[in-house]
Amino acid sequence: MPQLLIADDHPLFRAALRGAAAEAAEDVATCEAASLDDVLSILEARPDIDLVLLDLHMPGNHGLAGLAAIRAQFPAVAVALVSANEDPQIIRRALDHGAAGYIPKSAGLEELRDAIRAVLACEEWLPPALRPAVARARSAPGDADLAARLASLTPQQFRVLALVAEGLLNKQIADRLDVQERTVKAHLSAIFEKLGARNRTQASVLLRGLEIGDPAQRMDEG
């Protein structure tokens, strides 16, 4: 029985994905999350999850950082991004960072069904109308290398890196993760070596480079 996690902060779109999943595979079981923290908590508790449909912009996730977090901490789980952003360059970056597919929120029920069916079958899926443009899009400089370096981090090392990027100090990270401060320092040394960073600032910049602005939010602000 396929196990699917639908991660989106809009209930109506979660319902649309749930309906498409029910038609895409027999006996599919779904659970839902409205924030990246919830996604990571569910994946920690549910090692049977096969696929995450991850909103590119939801609480706690601002672009590709959520994808990187899942790929680093739960490498056996497939992740397909779901977004209103149809920029071929963004889709190219998502694939370079390990996305199994990219599903536009403009997709109709049939396309949603096809996308879910394909990624559950371990196939890469892109919207047919965007495939030529994505094929022409060039990978961002260093993206493939960064994806490989981030994938080399252990789950705990990635958690430390994420907290460093949030601006937390070593003692605060130790308290958050319930470990000794010297353990955090050891993790940081390993993180710097794997990422080729000299210090926590450089390491933070690498992770924050995965952030992507939400076009819809910019329109609301305008």
Secondary structure, DSSP 4 states (H G I P E B T S, - for coil): --EEEEE-S-HHHHHHHHHHHHHHSTT-EEEEESSHHHHHHHHHH-TT--EEEEESEETTEEBSHHHHHHHHH-TTSEEEEEES---HHHHHHHHHTT-SEEEETT--HHHHHHHHHHHHTT--B--GGGHHHHHHPPPPTTHHHHHHHHHTS-HHHHHHHHHHHTT--HHHHHHHHTS-HHHHHHHHHHHHHHHT-SSHHHHHHHHHTTB---HHHHHHH-
